[in-house]
Amino acid sequence: MSRTVPAGSGSNTAVCACCRLGALGLAAAKRKIRLPAETAIDAEVDLGMTGDAYHLQACLNISLPGLDADVARGLIDEAHQTCPYSKATRGNIAVELKLA
């Protein structure tokens, strides 16, 4: 499965969303589930502060319209474990996964 990041975006949020979308596709394929055509991921990366230190934090709003909420949550959780971007940033960036 290949995904195209919008031209000129080049941001970590675009990479994060694109990578996660690919991981969702793989998780769905393993379960023989077809992702809805309207599947969407809105990624927000913010700069936070703890004490006097800055840190990154991310919120991913994932829309899987038409899928049962438990099935969708299972796909999201599996994708979070297998996504290369998630693996690379695990323990370094706080990530909130929301089913939209």
Beta strands, then each sheet from edge to edge (+ up, - down):
strand 1: 40-50
strand 2: 53-63
strand 3: 94-99
sheet 1: 1+ 2- 3-
end
